Structure formats: structure tokens, C-alpha cells
């Protein structure tokens, strides 16, 4: 189980990245939205897409959920 967050600010390609609380690339507290505690990144990504349709997993902490 891990806590997941989504970056409120989109990347250059429009993606809002989903990160775990332990990720080295976790955005500043004011630049992230708490998603909840999940067993994998897949339900976290589903939750993120409720807020930001174009969400994607972080390359470093959520690679199975990375689509591009």
C-alpha cells in the first residue's frame, strides 16, 4: 500500500503525473493533489483521471502505469 498524489501542473505534453509519497520527483505540497492509499498505481491513475483526464504514471515511481 502506498499514498498517491497527482501533479496539479501538467508536463510539457499535457500529462498530470501520478506519484507515490516516496517518489524523489513528488511535487511541492502546493502543486499536488492527494489521491489516496492504493495497492498499485492503477487505481491511483483511475482516481487521478477523475480530476485530470490526461494523467499518466511517473516514469520513476509508477512505471507500470506509464503510457507514453
C-alpha positions in Angstrom: 0.0 0.0 0.0 1.2 3.5 -0.8 -0.1 7.0 -0.8 -0.5 8.5 -4.2 -0.6 12.1 -5.5 -1.2 13.7 -8.9 0.7 16.8 -10.0 -1.7 19.7 -10.4 0.6 21.2 -13.1 0.8 19.4 -16.4 4.0 18.4 -18.0 5.0 19.9 -21.4 2.9 17.2 -23.2 -0.2 17.9 -21.1 0.2 14.9 -18.7 -0.5 15.2 -15.0 1.9 12.7 -13.4 0.9 10.3 -10.6 3.5 9.8 -7.9 3.9 7.8 -4.7 4.6 9.7 -1.5 8.2 8.4 -1.5 9.0 9.5 -5.1 12.0 11.7 -5.5 10.0 13.7 -8.1 6.9 14.3 -5.9 5.8 17.8 -6.5 5.7 20.5 -3.8 2.8 20.2 -1.4 1.0 23.2 -3.1 1.5 21.5 -6.6 0.0 18.1 -5.8 -3.4 16.6 -5.1 -3.8 13.7 -2.7 -5.4 10.7 -4.4 -5.5 8.2 -1.5 -3.9 4.9 -0.5 -3.8 2.2 -3.1 -2.2 -1.2 -3.5 -0.9 -0.4 -7.0 -0.7 2.7 -9.3 -3.6 1.5 -11.5 -6.4 2.5 -9.1 -4.5 5.7 -8.3 -4.3 6.5 -12.0 -8.0 5.9 -12.3 -8.7 8.3 -9.5 -6.3 10.9 -11.0 -8.2 10.8 -14.3 -11.4 11.9 -12.4 -9.5 15.2 -11.8 -7.3 15.4 -14.8 -8.3 13.4 -17.9 -4.8 13.3 -19.2 -3.0 11.7 -16.3 0.0 9.3 -16.5 2.2 7.3 -14.2 5.6 8.7 -13.1 8.5 7.1 -15.0 10.3 6.6 -11.7 7.8 5.5 -9.1 4.8 4.3 -11.2 6.3 2.8 -14.4 3.6 0.1 -14.9 1.1 3.0 -15.3 3.2 5.0 -17.7 1.6 5.0 -21.2 4.0 7.3 -23.1 
